[in-house]
Amino acid sequence: MSTPKPVPVFIHGEWFVPATTPATTKVCNPSTGEVIAETPMCGADIVDQAVRACEAAALDWAETPPVDRARILFRYKMLLEDHFEELAASVTREHGKTLAEARGDVRRGVEVVEYACGAPELLKGEILENVARGIDCDVIKQPVGICVGICPYNFPALVPMWMYPLALACGNTFILKPSEKVPLTGQLLIELLHQAGLPKGVLNVVHGGKECVDALLTHPKIRAISFVGSSPVAKYIFETGTQHGKRVQSAGGAKNYVFVLPDADFGNSVTG
């Protein structure tokens, strides 16, 4: 059995293992019980590095024409198709989904990337003449700033791709925090995104638990948070984020049914 490798963070276009995060969470292959990786539990220092990388890239990315941002996403979509089976196998290996379900996980995410490719049309503004005598109204759409995605265990590919493709298409920079239990599929997703030509610092990846999440929720430079997960945590994310002046969309309460078949160990199934 090979020694599990540490999962790196991704900041300003570089993958590296933080030297300041001795605590880790094990990533296991559910079909074998093998520990396949160890995720670092990042704190406020790593989060701040990611924020500074986003800040450095923000102006150039916001000024990049929407059609040019969309071209990167078009290339990304093609790379996702080229690596589709590899991504599905990664979901199965670290999460335990059947391969058929893992393919569905990836496919639904790719569909969001396809939608984000149409952002130039969606980002059009509006002009309304004479809203009052001698007064015209112009509506323009501008990036929010640094956005964050905090993702759950159950959809390693789909939920991250719900979040960052649209944020990037709209000219925002982004920090992704995958579930510390299933970070490897997200790592592959971001590697492909940068192969597609995303500039350094536009998207960064951090890992961790509550300490990392709290640093994201309270950092003064972060403007918006997206979360998917359990209802109690969703409530905490919403309350804490909004108290610190952030836009928050916090989705909780989804149900995933489990069927216990006659040949299963009932006791282990219930307690697990």
Disulfide bonds with the S-S distance in Angstrom:
none
